[in-house]
Amino acid sequence: MTKIYVGNLPFSATDAEVRELFAQHGTVESVSLITDRDTGRPRGFGFVEMSRADASRAIQNLNGKDLGGRPLRVNEAQERSGGGGGGGNRGGGAPKRW
């Protein structure tokens, strides 16, 4: 199974619409559009899971394709590095010098 990153989605895009678009290039296992934790609003990107062969075909055919007036950014998803993000300097300003 290959996870595909889909970026620059219009905020009006739905799971069903993205699934339908990718289904033209193979079997879609799952679609997950990301929303803001606090507001619940779409963040303009998501992930689609397909078999490796179908994913390669979808990436090749859909990267740069217009959806809702926006060119999609479609590529194989990269694993997130690290765990949790953020930095050690949470207070803002200059770091402390010891």
Rosetta silent file (secondary structure, phi, psi, omega in degrees, C-alpha in Angstrom):
SEQUENCE: MTKIYVGNLPFSATDAEVRELFAQHGTVESVSLITDRDTGRPRGFGFVEMSRADASRAIQNLNGKDLGGRPLRVNEAQERSGGGGGGGNRGGGAPKRW
SCORE:     score description
SCORE:     0.000 S_00000001
   1 L     0.000  137.235  179.156    0.000    0.000    0.000 S_00000001
   2 E  -117.712  133.503  177.174    1.281    3.469   -0.888 S_00000001
   3 E   -95.729  128.876 -177.798    0.232    6.673    0.848 S_00000001
   4 E  -109.897  131.854  173.515   -0.117    9.661   -1.489 S_00000001
   5 E   -85.854  132.181  176.724    0.090   13.281   -0.358 S_00000001
   6 E  -123.302  110.933 -177.240   -2.485   15.539   -2.058 S_00000001
   7 E  -115.266  168.573 -179.304   -1.831   19.241   -1.544 S_00000001
   8 L    63.364   33.069  176.575   -3.300   22.553   -2.676 S_00000001
   9 L   -72.167  143.582  171.904   -6.828   21.170   -2.429 S_00000001
  10 L   -64.534  147.046 -177.732   -9.653   23.692   -2.565 S_00000001
  11 L   -65.395  -15.254  179.104  -11.157   24.075    0.901 S_00000001
  12 L   -86.068   -6.119 -177.148  -14.486   22.930   -0.551 S_00000001
  13 L   -63.565  142.969  178.789  -13.090   19.501   -1.559 S_00000001
  14 L  -115.096  162.061  175.647  -14.774   16.473    0.020 S_00000001
  15 H   -55.112  -44.627 -178.060  -13.546   12.940    0.708 S_00000001
  16 H   -62.052  -41.442 -179.786  -16.011   11.654   -1.904 S_00000001
  17 H   -65.088  -42.853  179.492  -14.776   14.109   -4.551 S_00000001
  18 H   -68.053  -41.954  178.225  -11.119   13.195   -3.958 S_00000001
  19 H   -59.364  -44.793 -179.326  -11.951    9.464   -3.924 S_00000001
  20 H   -62.301  -41.451 -179.873  -13.794    9.803   -7.239 S_00000001
  21 H   -62.866  -46.939 -177.771  -10.867   11.665   -8.809 S_00000001
  22 H   -74.781  -28.947 -179.960   -8.291    9.069   -7.728 S_00000001
  23 H   -63.296  -18.991  176.607  -10.574    6.100   -8.522 S_00000001
  24 L   -67.998  -12.863 -175.705  -10.166    6.973  -12.213 S_00000001
  25 L  -119.185    6.152  177.650   -6.595    5.676  -11.846 S_00000001
  26 L   149.375 -171.270 -177.608   -7.130    2.566   -9.692 S_00000001
  27 L   -83.230  124.527  179.391   -8.610    1.227   -6.482 S_00000001
  28 E   -93.506  121.156  178.821   -8.689    3.723   -3.610 S_00000001
  29 E   -82.656  -40.826  179.429   -8.228    2.090   -0.208 S_00000001
  30 E  -158.276  155.595  175.271   -8.736    5.228    1.888 S_00000001
  31 E  -132.661  133.674  178.754   -9.035    9.021    1.734 S_00000001
  32 E  -138.839  107.311  176.233   -8.248   11.300    4.644 S_00000001
  33 E   -92.592  134.544 -172.972   -8.601   15.082    4.295 S_00000001
  34 E   -88.567  134.759  177.562   -6.919   16.981    7.106 S_00000001
  35 E  -118.643  156.929  177.940   -8.823   19.544    9.181 S_00000001
  36 L   -68.205  131.751 -178.035   -7.619   22.083   11.714 S_00000001
  37 L   -59.231  -40.855 -174.322   -7.800   20.660   15.239 S_00000001
  38 L   -82.237  -41.796 -174.045   -9.165   23.857   16.781 S_00000001
  39 L   -99.914  -20.326 -177.054  -11.559   25.147   14.123 S_00000001
  40 L    78.712    1.889 -179.543  -12.508   21.965   12.263 S_00000001
  41 L   -81.067  150.107  178.323  -11.905   23.768    8.966 S_00000001
  42 E   -61.439  146.215  179.834  -10.134   22.033    6.062 S_00000001
  43 E  -100.179   -3.760  175.406   -6.383   22.646    5.825 S_00000001
  44 E    88.415   14.164  174.272   -6.169   22.142    2.047 S_00000001
  45 E  -150.690  167.330  179.734   -4.350   18.818    1.981 S_00000001
  46 E  -168.266 -169.374 -176.958   -4.913   15.155    2.621 S_00000001
  47 E  -136.378  144.579  177.145   -3.802   11.605    1.943 S_00000001
  48 E  -127.302  138.237  175.813   -4.992    8.820   -0.337 S_00000001
  49 E  -111.932  130.954  179.804   -3.952    5.178   -0.050 S_00000001
  50 E  -144.833  167.358  173.625   -3.701    2.969   -3.134 S_00000001
  51 L   -64.020  159.473 -175.870   -1.673   -0.031   -4.313 S_00000001
  52 H   -56.131  -46.903 -177.922    1.839    0.877   -5.490 S_00000001
  53 H   -64.223  -45.232  179.421    1.018    0.512   -9.210 S_00000001
  54 H   -65.228  -39.406 -179.766   -2.228    2.483   -8.938 S_00000001
  55 H   -63.007  -43.636  179.068   -0.517    5.145   -6.810 S_00000001
  56 H   -60.209  -43.175  179.214    2.248    5.630   -9.387 S_00000001
  57 H   -64.627  -43.824 -179.049   -0.341    6.041  -12.143 S_00000001
  58 H   -64.535  -44.045 -179.814   -2.417    8.491  -10.069 S_00000001
  59 H   -60.445  -46.993 -178.335    0.630   10.591   -9.133 S_00000001
  60 H   -61.649  -39.423 -175.059    1.770   10.775  -12.751 S_00000001
  61 H   -87.964  -23.989 -172.725   -1.681   11.746  -14.030 S_00000001
  62 H  -105.480  -17.001  179.284   -2.962   14.025  -11.263 S_00000001
  63 L   -63.811  122.471 -178.700    0.048   16.113  -10.216 S_00000001
  64 L    89.357   -8.148  179.447   -0.672   19.637  -11.498 S_00000001
  65 L   -67.704  141.245 -179.480   -4.266   18.773  -12.485 S_00000001
  66 E   -77.565  130.480  172.335   -6.763   21.557  -11.817 S_00000001
  67 E  -136.444  115.180  179.878   -9.384   20.945   -9.127 S_00000001
  68 L    62.027   32.232  178.087  -11.651   23.820   -8.180 S_00000001
  69 L    83.684    8.969 -179.667   -9.333   26.326   -9.849 S_00000001
  70 E  -126.284  135.480  177.027   -6.214   25.095   -8.034 S_00000001
  71 E   -76.457  122.321 -178.633   -3.388   22.954   -9.431 S_00000001
  72 L   -69.120  148.008  172.234   -3.069   19.857   -7.256 S_00000001
  73 E  -111.290  110.878 -173.256    0.247   18.854   -5.755 S_00000001
  74 E  -125.587  121.476  175.305    0.339   15.051   -5.769 S_00000001
  75 E  -156.464  172.204  179.610    3.301   12.920   -4.702 S_00000001
  76 E   -67.248  132.774 -178.650    4.230    9.975   -2.534 S_00000001
  77 L   -66.396  142.665  176.954    3.813   10.911    1.125 S_00000001
  78 L  -100.789  142.573  175.722    7.001   11.179    3.167 S_00000001
  79 L   -62.520  140.605  176.327    7.213    9.830    6.697 S_00000001
  80 L   -71.112  134.691  177.842    7.172   12.575    9.303 S_00000001
  81 L   -91.401  149.785  179.118   10.529   12.962   10.940 S_00000001
  82 L    76.070 -177.464 -178.583   10.818   13.395   14.684 S_00000001
  83 L  -136.160   92.687  173.199    8.015   13.059   17.154 S_00000001
  84 L   112.822  -20.433  177.492    5.794   15.998   17.889 S_00000001
  85 L    67.631 -171.631 -179.196    7.548   18.920   16.290 S_00000001
  86 L    82.034  168.976 -179.369    8.164   22.216   18.005 S_00000001
  87 L  -123.079  178.456 -179.118   11.400   23.457   19.405 S_00000001
  88 L   -82.464  -14.475 -175.925   13.018   23.790   22.762 S_00000001
  89 L   -96.932   73.433 -173.561   12.678   27.584   22.828 S_00000001
  90 L   -77.807  -21.055 -174.416    9.008   27.816   23.737 S_00000001
  91 L   -81.610   -9.041 -176.796    9.112   31.174   25.473 S_00000001
  92 L    80.832  173.596 -179.584   10.041   33.223   22.437 S_00000001
  93 L    74.387 -165.100 -177.383   12.845   35.742   22.315 S_00000001
  94 L   -78.274  146.873  176.808   16.510   34.847   22.448 S_00000001
  95 L   -66.678  152.713  179.494   17.623   31.474   23.789 S_00000001
  96 L   -70.523  147.397  174.881   19.134   31.480   27.263 S_00000001
  97 L  -113.276  131.555 -177.524   22.896   31.441   27.544 S_00000001
  98 L   -99.503    0.000    0.000   24.406   29.482   30.380 S_00000001
